[in-house]
Amino acid sequence: MHERICCVCHVPVSESAPRIGTRFYCERHHQSVTRDRRGLWLSAAIGVVALLAFVGVVTAIVRLLSPALEGTWLALAGVVLALIPALIWLGVFYVQDRLEPEPKGFILGVFVLGALLAQAVGIPLVRDVFRVQDWLPYHGPWIDLLGSILVIGVIQEYLKYAGIRFSVFASAEFDERVDGIIYGAAIGLGFATLLHVDYVIGSGGVRLDVGVIHIVVNTLAHASFAGVSGYFLGRAKFEDMPAWWLPAGVMLAAVLNGVVSFLLQEVSVQGFEFTPEYGLILAALVAAATFTVLFVLMRRINARTLAGA
């Protein structure tokens, strides 16, 4: 006779044990899978507001003090700015998560993994293999949009997805549907942080008031996109989803990546005028809308599970 085990902790369970589809659960993990963590949406909202406040503070300092930084000092200041947004967002989640804790080592590990994947695979593929900088901006808006989706978007979002799928996904610590969104945001933050550092170093430093907007825009964007594929991973771990489910999640994240990146360029450059503040507003709206939709969907599916649907 086939032994029934909890699909999370692999402990034997009885025939009457709760299940979702064909997957059995012990009582503890059935409760955790459907846990409704309302504070996470608030954390995401606070994170968005905190990053906007960070931009305001840096911009005010630059305008008031006009720091004359050059060379190494300018690059160093840019690197510090590149690190702070991820620390702010992770700090907000850490404070909220004290009552419903995720293992901090797992969160940090996924964050570092995102940075490593960006450095070792993402940047070389986009810049050195596909060389998008040599053709993407020069063949009209449709090629720009398609390239942003099918090259940059697919590469970046698959790497974030794979980072979770082949690391923490199989762990017993990934024991709630919403964990997919949490780990997705963490790997997106790591990925974005390395892109920022590469951008600063490759430019030999950046204007602090403009650079901080670029950094925060990308932080919000990459955390949001990876949260989308994280939602699909969270559902797939605990439910019997069709074979197309996870590829669809990656592709949806890639489409969002490409479309939003394209729109950010369009709204930030009007004629010959560069207005990065418009891109910041768009990125904040996208992040707020994305996480709101994800958490609403998660609450609905948890409610359906608890209702026995």
N, C-alpha and C positions, 0 to 999 in steps of 0.2 A: 504493500500500500504506500502511495506517495506521501511523504511527510510534509505537513503544512508548516511553513515558517514565516515569520515576519519578514517582509521584503526589505526592511530597513536594518534591523539588528540581527536578523537570521536566527532568532530564538524560536524553538518550536511553539506552535499555537494550536488551539483546539479547533474542531470543525466549526464551532459557533463563533469563532473570532471575527471581529469586524473586517471587512474587505472593501476595496474599491475596484470594481471590475473583477478581474481574476486574481488580484493581489491581496494577500492576507496581511494583517497587522496585529501586533500586540496592542493592548489597550493604550499604553503610553505613547506609542508612535502614531496610533490612529488619532489621538488627541492633538499631537504636535503637528501632524500633517495639515490639519484643518484649523490650526490656531489663527485667530484673526488679530494680527499685530497692527492695531490702528495707529500706534505711535510712529510707524515707519513713514507714512505719508507726511506727517507733520515734520519728521526729520528731513525728508527730501525738500519740503517747502522751506524750512529754515536754512538748509544748505544752499538753496538757490539765492535766498535773500542775503545770506552771509557773504556769498561770492560777489554779489552786486555791491554790497557795502565795502568789500575789500577793494574793488575797482575804484569806488569813490574815495576811499582813504588814500590809496596810492596816487590817484590823479590830483587830489588836493595837496599832498606833500610835494609832488613835482611842481605844481604851479606856485606854491608858496615859497619853496626853498630853491627851486631851479638847480638841483645838484649837478655839478660839472663833472660827470663821470666819463672816463674814456678808457679804451683798451681793456685790460684785464679786469679793472674794477667795474666797468660797465657790463662786461660778460658775467662777472660774478653776481652782480645785482640781478641780472636777468635770470640766472640759474636759481637764485633764491626765490624770485617771483614765480618761477616755474613750479617750484615744490609746494608753495604755500596753499594754493587752491585745493589740492588733494588732501593736505593735512587738515584744512578747515572742514571739508566734507566728511572725512573719516572721523574727525573729532566729534562732529555733530551726531553721527550715527553711534559712536562709542558712548556718548553721554546718554542717549535714548535707550541704548541696548543694555544698560546695566540691569534692568529688570527682566529682560528677555534675551540673555546673552548668547551671542555667537562666539565660538572660540576665536580669540583675538589673533592667535597664531595663524589660523586658517585665513582670516581676512587679510592679514599682512602678507602671507605667503601668496595669495591670489593676486594681490596688488603688485608684488615684486615680479610674479610670473608675467603679468601683463606688460610690465616695463621690459622684461627680457625678451618677450616675443616681439615687441615693437622693434627693439634694437637688433635682434638676431635675424628676424625674418621679415617683418612688416616693412621697415624702411628700405632694406636692400631690394626687396621685390618691387616696390613701387618706384623707387628712384633709380636703381641700377639695372634691373631686368626690364621692366616695362617703360622706364624713362618717361614717365608721364609729363614731367616738366618740359620736355622737348616738343610735345605735340598737343597736349590736352588744351592749352589756352588759345590755340591758333587756328582752330578749324570750325568755329561757330558754336552757338549755344547748344545745339543738339548733340554734337560730338562731346562737348564739355560735360553735358549731363549724363550721357551714356557711359563715358569713361569714368566719371565720378562714381557711378553705380557699379558697373561691371568689373572695373579694375580696382580702384581704391576701396570702394565700399565692400566688395566681396572679400578682398584680401584681409582688410582690417577686421571685419565682423566675423569671418571664419576663424581667424586666429584667436579672438576673444572667446568665441564659442568653444573652440577646441581646448583652450586653456582651462575652462571649467569642466568640460565633458570628460577630459582624460586626467583630471586631477581630483578635485574635491567632490565631484558628482557621485562617485561610488562610495564615498565615506558615510558612515553612520551619523556624522555631524551635519550632513545635508539631510535634515529630517523634517523640513517644512517646505511646502510649495513656494512660499515667499523667499526662501533661501536662494532660489535661483536669481531673483531680482537683486538681492543683497550682494551675492558673489559676482553677479554681472556688473553691477555698478563699481565694485571694487576693482575688477580686472580692467574695466574701462578707464578708471582713474589712473591706474598704473600705466596703461597704454598711452593715455594722453600726456601724462607727466614726462615720459621719455620723449615723446614727440616735441614737447615744449623745450626740453633741454637741448635736443638736437637742433631745433629752430634757433635757439639763442646762440649756441656755440657756432653753428654754421653761419650765422649772420655777424659774428664777432661782437655780439651785444645788440640790444635793441633800445629804442626810445622807451623809457619806462611807462609813460602814460599810454602809448599805443600798444606796447608789448603786453601789458597786463590785461588789456581787453582781449587781445588775440588768445592769450593763455586761458582766461576764464571762459571765453566762448567755446574753445575746444574741450575744456574740462566738462562743461555742461553737456555738450553734444555727445562725447564719447561715453560718458556715464549713462546717458539716456539710451543710446543705441544698444549698448551691451545689456542694459536692463531689459530690453525687448527680447533678445535671444535668451536671457536668463529666465524670463517668464515661461518661454516654451520649454526650457530645460526643467524648470520646477514642475510643470504639468507632466512632462514625459517621465520623470522619475517615479511618480506615484500613481500614474494612471495608464491604462492601455490605449496609447495614442497610435494612430496610423503611421505607416512608414514615412509618409511625406511630412509629418509634423515638424521634426527638427530641421530638415532642409528648408522648409517654409519659414521657420523662425529666423534662420540665418539670412535668408533672402530678403525677408521683410526688413530686418535690421540694416542690410546692405542698401536697400532702396531708400530707407530713411537717411542713412549716412550720405548717399550720393545726392539726393534731392536737397537735403538741408545744407550740405556743403555748397552746392550750386547756388541756392538762394542766398546764403550768407555772402557769397561774392557779389551777387547782383545788388543786394540791398546796401552793402558797404561801399560800393563804388557807383556813384551817380554822375554820369558824364565824366568830367575830369576831376571831380571832387571825391576824396576818400573820407567816408564818415563811418568809422568802425562802431560808433555807438549804436547805429541801427542794427548791426549784426549782433551786438550784445543783447539788445531787446528781443530780437528774434530767437536767439539761443535760449534765453531765460524762459520765453513763452513755450518753446518746444520742450524744454526739460520739464517745466511745470505740467504741461498737458500730457506728456508721455507718462510720467510717474503717476499722475492722477488716474489715467486710463488703466494702467497696469494694476494699481492697487484696487480700483473698483472691480475690475475683472477677477482679481484674485479673491476678493471678498465674496463675490457672487458664486464662484465655483466652490468655495469652502462652504457657503451656506447651502448649496445644492447637495454637497456630500453629506453634511450633517442632517439634512432633511431626508436622506435616503434616496435621492433622485439618481 
